[in-house]
Amino acid sequence: MVKMVDISSKGISVRRAIAVGEIFLRKETIELIKKGLVEKGDPLTIASIAGTIAAKKTPDIIPLCHPIPITNVNLEFEVLEDKVRVKAEVKSIGRTGVEMEALTAVTVALLNIWDVVKKYEKDDKGLYPTTRITGVKVLYKEKIPVEQLQV
């Protein structure tokens, strides 16, 4: 049997979650990103928009997630020597947490980076020997009951 968890009796709280993940890329691809020379456009801008939309659409793609009022989504990118690190913070005021939304934002952002740079990552067989997404995890989550908030 599959069923959604009943959250009716849970109190309203301010919810926040932070998730991270990384995509490893060729050093040449990293340089193209840094120099703004990726043909499809800026991978980080595209990934930021896609990750934000993904956080808001999480219940549409993860069937047992509750639709919740997202109050903020923020994605940050760190371009390193051989990878791009993505961090997503999602906030809500409601009866359930936002960690699935943060994980979805990170994962979709990483997939969009891959899509935008895949032309540069392929080898002569059309495969991606360097490219890989790793380390997707929840770093932090928080719940503050609204009655504990100071106005």
C-alpha positions in Angstrom: 0.0 0.0 0.0 1.2 3.5 -0.9 -0.1 6.5 0.9 0.8 10.1 1.7 1.7 10.9 5.3 -1.1 12.7 7.0 0.3 16.0 8.3 -3.0 17.6 9.3 -2.2 17.5 13.1 1.3 19.0 12.7 1.8 22.6 13.8 2.8 25.4 11.4 6.5 26.0 11.4 9.1 28.0 9.5 11.0 25.4 7.6 14.4 25.6 6.0 16.7 23.1 4.3 20.1 23.3 2.6 21.3 20.7 0.1 24.5 20.4 -2.0 25.9 18.5 -4.9 28.7 18.6 -7.4 29.3 18.0 -11.1 32.8 17.0 -12.2 33.8 18.4 -15.6 36.8 18.6 -17.8 39.1 21.5 -17.0 38.6 22.8 -20.5 34.8 23.0 -19.8 35.4 24.8 -16.5 37.4 27.4 -18.4 34.6 27.9 -20.9 32.2 28.4 -18.1 34.5 30.9 -16.4 35.1 32.9 -19.6 31.4 32.9 -20.6 32.0 31.0 -23.8 29.5 28.1 -23.5 27.5 28.1 -26.7 24.1 27.4 -25.2 24.5 30.2 -22.7 25.6 30.7 -19.1 25.2 27.3 -17.4 24.9 28.8 -13.9 22.1 31.2 -14.8 20.2 28.4 -16.6 20.8 26.0 -13.7 19.6 28.6 -11.2 16.4 29.2 -13.0 15.8 25.4 -13.5 16.6 24.7 -9.8 14.2 27.3 -8.6 11.4 25.9 -10.8 12.3 22.4 -9.7 11.9 23.2 -6.0 8.5 24.7 -6.7 7.4 21.7 -8.8 8.8 18.9 -6.4 5.3 17.5 -5.6 4.7 17.1 -9.4 7.6 14.7 -9.8 7.9 13.1 -6.4 4.4 11.7 -5.9 4.1 11.5 -2.1 5.5 15.0 -1.4 3.0 17.4 -0.1 2.5 20.6 -2.1 3.8 23.3 0.2 4.0 27.1 0.0 7.6 27.8 -0.9 8.6 31.2 0.4 12.2 31.3 -0.9 14.6 29.4 -3.1 18.3 30.4 -3.4 20.9 28.6 -5.4 24.6 29.3 -5.1 27.4 28.0 -7.4 31.1 27.6 -6.8 33.2 26.9 -9.9 36.3 25.0 -8.8 39.2 23.6 -10.8 37.4 20.4 -11.9 33.8 20.7 -10.7 30.9 23.0 -10.0 29.4 22.8 -6.5 25.7 23.7 -6.2 24.0 24.7 -2.9 20.3 25.2 -2.6 18.4 26.7 0.3 14.7 26.4 0.4 12.3 28.0 2.9 8.6 27.5 3.6 6.0 28.1 6.3 3.9 25.0 6.8 3.4 21.6 8.3 6.2 19.6 6.6 9.9 20.1 5.7 11.5 21.3 2.6 14.5 18.9 2.2 13.0 17.2 -0.8 12.6 20.5 -2.5 16.2 21.5 -1.7 17.4 18.1 -3.0 15.3 18.5 -6.2 16.6 22.0 -6.8 20.3 20.8 -6.5 19.7 17.8 -8.7 17.9 19.6 -11.4 20.5 22.4 -11.4 23.3 19.9 -11.8 21.4 18.1 -14.6 21.0 21.4 -16.4 24.7 22.2 -16.1 25.4 18.8 -17.7 22.9 19.5 -20.5 24.4 22.9 -21.3 28.0 21.7 -21.4 27.6 18.2 -22.7 28.9 19.2 -26.1 32.3 19.8 -24.5 32.3 16.7 -22.3 31.8 14.0 -24.9 34.6 11.8 -26.0 35.0 10.4 -29.5 32.5 7.6 -28.7 29.9 10.2 -27.5 30.3 9.2 -23.9 31.1 11.3 -20.8 34.3 9.8 -19.2 34.9 12.8 -16.8 31.3 14.1 -16.2 29.6 12.8 -13.1 27.2 14.1 -10.5 28.1 13.3 -6.9 27.7 14.2 -3.3 24.0 15.2 -3.4 22.9 15.4 0.2 21.1 17.4 2.8 23.5 19.6 4.8 21.0 21.2 7.1 17.3 21.4 8.0 15.5 23.5 10.5 12.0 23.8 12.0 10.9 26.7 14.1 7.3 26.6 15.4 5.6 29.9 14.6 4.7 30.5 18.2 8.4 30.7 19.0 9.1 33.4 16.5 9.6 36.9 17.8 7.7 39.6 15.9 
